Amino acid sequence: MSSTQSLPDALARVVVDPAELLKDLVRINSVNPGLVSGAEGESGIADYVSGWLEQHGFTVTRLEETPGRPSIVGIAKGSGGGKSLMFNGHLDTVTLAGYDGDPLEPRIEDGKMFGRGTFDMKAGIAAIMVAAATAALQPHRGDIIVALVADEEFGSAGTEEVLRHFTADSAIVSEPTHEDVVIAHRGFAWFDVTIHGVAAHGSRPDLGVDAIAKAGRFLTGLDQLTRKLADGTQHPTLKGGNIHASLIRGGEEISSYPAECTISLERRTLPGENADVVEAELRAILDEAAAADPGFRYTLIRGLERQPFEVSPDEPIVQALLSAAKDTTGQELTLRGEPFWTDAALMLEAGIPGLLFGVDGGGAHAATEWIELDSLARVTNVLAHTTMNYCN
């Protein structure tokens, strides 16, 4: 009997409803302390998923370079000769503050489950845990790896730590995608531009140089770059890149000329673009301003960079998931891109091509958050089929 034909038996043996598992996960406070000082973090939920995976036959490793910020990796070893598949999902959530109702008490209404983290992304965790455990009950040649990571909502330290210790042939990140298959997303690069002036008393324009006023030249150029990017080369699914001024800081007091004005920028990048491209764009604006105004002086400093993500529709894991969806639901899934960044880019940088596939719902980071329960069941089923087919 094929692995596809065996799936109902495997599901019966796992005896886990992903919706019931999701309820348990939602009840565990896992707010990221990088976002909310003193928050619970991932220790409690890591204990829970570690025990669950061990009960379902996985060999579990706890990674915790930063105390109190653990990531859990469970492995169901294959018999050999097959491809290995790594699931990735993040254990942390954003704040509970401002949530409408009890954020830690899952509520079911009209086929939906409400609660903090249901959509982003504890439903994805429940789906990959049940799917991986289901597939692990069948003969499989490749390793099935479940990486449940800390800190995705802030710095992605969990996935970075996992990738220093584990690898795989392909990956599935079960971020919520409304049951589409995401094969591309933007990256980003942060920069600080500091325009230099000369501090002086407000009554002495002969001595002072107003850094904030001179920053206006740069901001005008930045606005022109924004329009250029919007009208420029468009990616098939991601459209154009974009840039914005996020923060501006300058001056000491109202009665003084400001010596400095610092503008913090974020540029969202497309596949093929990186921080070098962005720096060249910014220096072109700044150097043009300096050529027009001999008193214009600046410093440009790079900050954090995260690479864009893109895989081919012909990538084996993409084709395996599309085929599994067709077999289980009869649907042709949509391939598309996302504008935001995810840990899938880190995995691709580490040599693990993958995709994003997850549930339908809404309210990520919002006052009300929910998932469609029927969608959770479908996603779990598709992921189980994908794993059994790909790993063999």
N, C-alpha and C positions, 0 to 999 in steps of 0.2 A: 504494500500500500504506500502511496506517495505521502510526503510530509503534508501536502495540502489536504489530502483526504483524511489524515490523522488528526487534524486540528481540533475538531470537537471533542475527541477523546482526551487530548492534551489539556484542553480548557477545563474539562471535568476533573482531571487529576490535580490541576493547580488549585481549584476550588477557591478562587479569589475573584470577587467582583471589583473591577477597578474603581467603581464609584464608592464602594465601602472603604477601599484603601485610601481613596482621596479624602474621605471624611476624616480619617485618622491623621492624615498629613496636614490638613487645614487646621486641626485642633492644636497643633504644635506650633508655638510661637517661634518663628525663625527670621525675625527682622534683622537686617544687615546692620551691624554696629558701625560700619563705615558711613552709613547714611544717618543713623540715629544713635547718638552717643549713649552708651550703656545698654543698648538693646541686647536681646537674648542671643543672637547669633545662631549658628548651625549645630551646636553640640547636641541638643535634645533631639532634633530631627535626624541627625547623623546616627545617633544611638538606635533610633527606631528602624531606619532603613537598613542599617547594618545587621540587626537581628533578623529582620524580615528576609534579607537575601541569604543569610546563613541557614535559616529554616527551609529555604527553597533550594538548598544544595550548592550555593555559590561559595567560592573561596573569597573571603573578604579582606581587603587591605584598607587600613585607616591612615590617611595622610594628613599630617597636622603640623606643618612647619611653623605656623603661627598658632600658639595655644588658644584654644577656644574657637578656632576656625577650621574644623575638619572637613575633608572631602572623603567620600567612600567609593571604593572601586570593588565591584564584585565580578568574579570571572567563573563562567562555566566552561571548563576546558573541553575542546573538541578532540576527536579521535585522531586528527592529523590529516593534512592534505587539503583542507578547505580554507576558505577565506575568513578572516576574523572581522567581526563587526563591533564597533564601540558605540554604545548609546551615551548621550550626554544630556544631563538636565541639572538645573541649579536649585539648590535647597533654600536659598535665601529669598526673602521678600522685602518689599518696601515697607514703609511705616504703617502701623495700625491706626495712627491718629487721623481723625477726620472721616473714618469709615462710617457708613450709614448702617447702624446696627452693631451686633457683636461680630467682629471680624474673624474670631476664632471658633465660632459655632456655625458649621455648615448648615445652610437652609435650602431645602428643595421646594421648588414651586414652578408649576407649568413646564416641567421637563428640564429645568435648569437647576444647577447647584450654585449657590451664592456663598462667598466668603473670601477673605484676603488670601491671595495666592492661587485661587482656583484656576484662573486663566493664565497667570504668569508666575510660576508655571508648574504648580503641583499636579494639575491634571496630566501634564506631559510626563512628570515623574511616575505617577500611577500607571500610565499607559505603558511606559517602557519597562517598568518593573514586572508587570503582569505579562507583557509580551515576551520579554526575555526569559522569564521563568517558564512560560508555556513552551517556547521553542527549545529550552534546555532539556525538557523532558523527552524530546525526540532525539534519535541518533543525529549527531551533527559533527562534521569534520573540523570546522573552524571554531575558534574561541568566540564565545558570546560575552561581551564586556559591558558592564553597566557602571558608568562614571557619574556619580551624583555629587556635585561640586558646590563649594562655598564661593561667595563673593562675586557672583556674576553681576549683581546690580550695582557694584561699585568699581572694583578694579580687576575682576577676572583672575584673581590670584589662585582660585581653586583649580580651574582648568589648566593654568600655567604649571601648577605643581603636578597635576596628574600627567601632563605630557612629558614631564621630565622623567617619569618612571614607566609609562605604559604607551604602547602604540597599537595600531590596528591597520587593516587594509582599507577600511572605509568607516564612516561615522554617520549617525543620524542624531541630530539635535532636535528634541521634541518641543521646541518653543511653539507657542500657538500660531498657526498659519491659516486657520479657517479651512483646514483640510486641503489647502493647496500645497504644492511642492516648491519650496524656495531654493533656487540654485544660484542666486547672486544677491549680494547686498553691498551697500556703500561702506567705505572706511572713513576715517577722519584723521585730521592733523590739527594740533593746537599750536598757536604761536602767540608770543607777546611782542608787540611793537611799542617801543618807548620813544617818544619824541622829546628831545632835550631843549630846554630853554635856559633862562638865567633868572634866579630868584632875586627879587628886589621889592622894596616898599612900593605900595600901590601908587604913591605920589611921584615916583621916579621912573617914568617910562624911558628916560635916557639911559638907565642902568639895567632895566629888566627886559627879558624876552619871554613872551607868553607862550609856553609850550602847548597849552590847550588850544589857543587860537591856531597855532601852526599845525596842530593835529587835524584841523579841518581840511587841509590839503589832502592828507592821506585818506580821510573818510570819504571825500569826494571821489578819489580814485577807487576806493573800495566799492562804492556804489556802482561805478562804471564796470568794475570787474563782475559784480553780481549780475548785471544785465548781459554781459558778454558770455558768462557761463550758461545763463538761461537760453541764450540764442545759439550756443555753440553745438559741438558734436553731442549727439544724444545716444545713450546706451539703449539697446533694444528693450530692456525691461526696467532699468533704473532711471531713465531719462538723463538729465544733466547733473553735474556737480553743483554745489552751492557753497556760499561763504557768508558768514555774518560776524559782526562785532558783538561779542557777548558781554564784555565788561569794560568799563572805562574808569580810570582812577587818575586824579591829578590835583595838585594844589595842596596847600597847607592851611590857608585861612583866607577870608574874603578880602583882606587888605594887602595881599601880597601877590606879586607876579609868580605863577607856578613854574618851578624849575623842571618839572617832568610831567608828562601825560602818557600813561600806559594803557594801551588798548589790547585786550585779550580777544583772540579770534578763533573761530572754529571753521575749518574747511572740510566739507563732506566730499570724499574722493570716490572716483569710479575705478573699476578694474583698469589697470595700466597707469594709474596716477599714484603718486606717493608724496612724501614731504618735500622731496627735492623739487618736484613740479610746483608745489604750493609756494615754496620759498622763492623760486624764480618769479612767480606771479607777483608776490609782495614786494620783492626788491625792485621790480620794474616800476611799480607805483611810487615807491619811496625815492628811487633814484631820479625819476622824472620830477618829483617835488623838489628834490635837492638842487637839480639843475636850474629850476625856475626861481629858487630862493636860496641864495648863498648862506643864509642863516639857518637853513633847515638841517637839523642833525638828528640822527636816529640810531637806535640799537634794535636788532631783530633777534629774538631768541626762540628756538624750537621748544615745544613741550611734548606732550604725549602724542604718539602716532599709533593708530591701529589700521592694519591693511584691509582693503576691500576683499570680498569673497566672491568667487565665481567658479563653477564647475560646468563641464559640458553636459548637455542633455543625454549624451551617449555614455556617460560614466556608468559603470556596471551597477553601482548601488542605486542610481536614479532609475535605471531600467528595471531593476529588481523590484523597487517599490511601486512603480507604475504598473507593472505586471501583477503584483500582489493585489493592488487596489482593484484592478479590472476583474481579477478572479473572485474577489470577496464581495465587492459592492456592485460590480458591473459598470462602474463609472470611469471615465477618462479624466484623470486629474489635471488641473491647470499647473503649468510650469510658469513661475514668475520670480521677480526680485522683490526685495524689501529695502526701504530707504535707510533703516537703522542698522547698527552694527551688532553682531553676536559673536559668541565664542567659536562658531564654525570657522571663522577666519583664522583663529589661533591654531585650530586643528589642521586646516589646510596648510598653513605655514610649516607645521610639523610633519607634513607629508601624508596627511590623512584626508583624502577627498571625502566630501559628505554632502548632506542636504539638511534642510529644515522641514519638518512635517509634524503638525500638531493639530490641536482641537479647535473647534469653533466656539466663540463666546465673545466676551468683551470686558471692558473696565479695567485694563491693566493700569495700575498706579492710581486708580480713580476711587471715588467714594463708594461705589458699588461695583463689584467684580463677580463675574459668573462664567460658567461654561454650559454648553448644551450636553446633556447626559447621553443622548443618542450618538452624538459626535464622539464622545469619549469611548464608547463601545466600538464604534467603527474604526477609530484610529488604533485602538489596542489590537483589534483583529488584523488590520492591515500590517501593523508592525510585526506581529507574530508570524504571519505568512512570509513577510519580507525576510525576516531573520532565518527561518528554516530553509528558504530557497537560496538565499545568498551564501550562507555558511556551508552549504553543501555543493 
